């Protein structure tokens, strides 16, 4: 339950959604079951997301990273479902035990006291960084992945309007399902039905890649999710259905769609749907 009153400052909705996308994207690329050190993500627009261990000590840890991922997801789901974006701190419980805290807050520093006392994976103290969250990027995003692999993402917007919050929540749900997988694991098929937001994601690897690849991997899928909203913003904020493709060193390795509602023949009862409610 939220621990702060309803008269807390209202958070900018788009900035909050964008910062959540950034945080979940980074967390989803790391080991799902590994310890998660306390950390803070901040935007220059004065929104922060903090995760901290159950002791609320700055250098504490959550026993597993999945608690941070699920906590952030559940908190933003509640904000979107209730259309209530305010500074709140949330207690995280697993099997009745307190496992950590997640805070969405307004201001340079979050209400959880995360004033730069976080630690990186080596255990050395690092300052929690701020970043601009404007969702303004080049039309086609290109990034250097592992081992100097060049990843490129392309998008095609068309079809029915889904809406900004529904697009973000469907991508968050996709990250929730992708997060338990190793980032270098291949993606032969991927289907997520976000029923509460009347949309789904459906992706497949290209069939003729050959034995040497390159292949469609979960790292690329997660990166693709993080870039779609930028493309929509730079194309007149068209929050519509979309086709998405990933290329590695110039070769298209996989792609998929974000679609409104469920279409006949897409997905199966045992496809491992993540259902939001």
N, C-alpha and C positions, 0 to 999 in steps of 0.2 A: 504494500500500500504506500502511496506517496506520503512523505513525512513533512512536506512543506505546505503552507496554506494556499488557498486559491487566489490570494491577492499578490502572489509572487509575480515578478516581471514576465511579460509575455515574450517568448522567443520567436525570432523570425522563422517562419515555417520552412521556406525554401532553404535557408542557410542550415537549419537543423537537419533537414532531410539530406542535404549534400554532405554535411559533416558526418552523419551516420553512415552514408555510403562509403566515405573515405575510411572511417574506423573499421567497419565490418570488412571492407576489402582487404585491409592489412591483416586483420585477425584471421580471416579465412585462409590466407596464404601460409599461415604458420601451423605448427603441430596442434591439432584439435585437443588432444589429451594432455599436453604439456602444461606445466605451471604457467600462470599468467601473472607477471609482475604488475604492480600498480602502475597506471599510466593515465595520461590526460591528452586529449585531442582538443585543440582550440582553433577557432577561426578568428581572423582579424575583425570580423563583424560581431565579436563578443558573444559567441556561443561556445560552450565547452561541454565535452563528454568525458567523464571521469570513471575509471574502474579502480576499485581498491579492495583489498582483502577484508575478511570479517572483523579483524581487530581495528580497522580504520587507521592504522599506523601507515604513514606515507610509504615506507619501504616494505609493505606487506605484500603477500601474494594470494591469488586465488588458486585453489588446488589444481584446477584444470582450466584451460583457455575456453573450453566450451561454456563455462558459466558466464564469462564475459560476453561471449557471442549471443547466447540465449538471453541474457539480461538486457543487453542493448536492444535486441530485437523485440522482446516483450514490451519494453518501455516505449519504444517508438510506435509499436502497434497500438498501444493504449492511447497515445497522443493522437494518432491519425484517426482511429476509430471514434474517439470522442471529440475530435477537432479542438483539442485543448493543449496548446503548446506553451507550457509554463515551466519555470525552474522547479525541478522536482528531484529528490533523491529516492532511490528504491533499494529495499533490502532484497537480497537474492537468497532463496532457500532451495536446498536439494534434500529430499527425503527428510524433511522437517528440520534440517540443520542450516544455520546461517553460513553461507559460503562466500559472501562478498556484498559489495554495494556498487550500484551504477548511479551516476548523477548526470542529469541534463540541466545546465545552469547558464545564467546570464552574467556577463562580466568577464574581466580579464582572468580571474581565477575562480574555479568552481567552488561550490559550497562544501565540498568534501575535503578542502584544505590541500589540494594538490598544487602546491606552489613551487613545483620544479624538483621535488624530491623523488622522482621516479627512477627506476633502474632499467638498464638495457639487458640484453640476453647474457652479457658477460658478468653482470653483477655490479658494474661501475655506475655511479650516479650520473644521470643525464637530466638536462632541463627539458621539460615538456615543451615541445615546439608549437608555435602558432602557424597557421597557413591561411592564405586567401581562399575563400570558397565562393567563386563567382560563376562556376559552371560555364566558363567561356574558353573554348579550346579551338584548335584547328578542325576543319571539317572531317578529316580522317586522322585518327590518332595513331601515332607510331611510337613504339617504345623498344628499348633494348632489353630483352629478357635474359635468361641464364645463358652462359657460354656464348655471349655475343650474338645470340639469335635475334633477328629483327622481326618483331611482331607488328602487324598492321591490322587495323580494324576498320571495317566499312559498314555503313548503315543505309537502309532504305526505309523511309517513313511513308506509310500509306494506310488506307483502310479507316476503321472506325476510331473515334476518339476514346481513349481510356481514362485520361485525366492525370494530373501531375502526381498526386498522392498515390493513386493506384499503380502508376508506373514504378515509383520508388519502392512501394511495399512489395510488389511482385519481384523486383530485383533483390530486395532484402531476403525474401523467402528463398529465392534461388541461391543466394550466398549461404543461407542456413543449411540447405541441402548439400551444397558443394564443399562446405568447410571440413567435414570429416575425412575427405579424400586427400591423399597426398597430392601436392601441386604438380608433380610430374607423372601422375597417373593418367592414362588415356581416357578420353570421353567417347565411348562408342555410341552412347545414347543418353539423353538427359531430359527428364520431363518433370515439371513442377506445376501443380495445380493450386493456384492461390484463390481458393473458393470465396473467401470473405471479400476479396477485391475483384471478383469476376474476371479473372485473367489467368493466362498460363504461359509458361516458357517451354519450348520444345527444341532440342538441339541434337545434331548428329555429326559424327565424323565423316569426312569424305571417304567413299568406299574404295578408291583406286590409288591410295597413297603408296602402295608397295611395301616391301619388308623393311626398308631403310628409313622410311618416313620422309619429311617430318610428320609428326602426328598432332592431333588435337588433344591438348592436355588441360587439366583443371586450372592450372595457372592462367592459361589464356582465356578460359571461360570466365573466371572471376574478373580478370582485367577487362574483358569485354563488357561485363555488367557495369563496371565503374565508369565506363566512357559513354554509355548510351545517353544519359541525361544531358551531358554536354552537347552532344550532337543535336538533341531536340531543342535545347535552348538557342543554339546558333542557327536553327532553322525555324524561326518565328514561334518558338515555344509550342511546337506541334506535339502534344502528348498523345500520340496515336499508336496504332499497331505498327510493328517494325520488323524488318528482316535484318539480320546481323551476320557478318562473316569475319573469320579470322584467317590471316595469311601469315605464313612463316617464310622468311627469305623469299618473298614473292609468290609462294605457292599457297593457294587456298586450302586449308586443312579441315575446316569445319564451319558450320553455321547453324542458324536457327531463327526462331521467331518469338516475338512477344505478341500475343493475341488476346482479344477481348472475348470472354466467356469460353465455354467448352464446345468444341466442334465434334461431331460424330466421328468415331474412329481414331481419335487422338488420345493416347494414353490407355493403360489397361488397369484393371482393378489391383493388380499386384505390382504396379510400376513404382511403388515407393513414394507416392504423392506426399508432399508436405502440405497439410491442410491447416490454414489459419482460421482462427475463430475469435 
